[in-house]
């Protein structure tokens, strides 16, 4: 990760790459939610009922919308740098980290508990669990991207505050 030596923040190119990865991850999660929606809506009520995991009921993969919003906020903070934009991008990234961690926990709970389903729905349940395993590999990626940007964004904000204090001090000293 290229860090600017003068201001200790994430470079523009790195910020845009992080944003692109977050947007692509969010789009992928939404498409997987749509696939799960089609998959589980087509179940036939059998002897043992239908398979509706907790991640499907809560819409965990639909939370990818927040990953997209986070990527867009990073792009805005990169193109129009200001303290407000950077703070907004960091807050949305922190929200994304929380949602991704919750999604990981719910997916692990879903994959560790499996109630038998009727023979007709077994294939759909098995495919749905495979999709959940794929999504489980994307949540740590989202956490790492959001954490990286939040850390370097915080360093950038602290550096801007220090530079502002130094500039104020220099102005007062020059006045004397």
Order of alpha helices (4+ residues) and beta strands (2+ residues): alpha-alpha-alpha-alpha-alpha
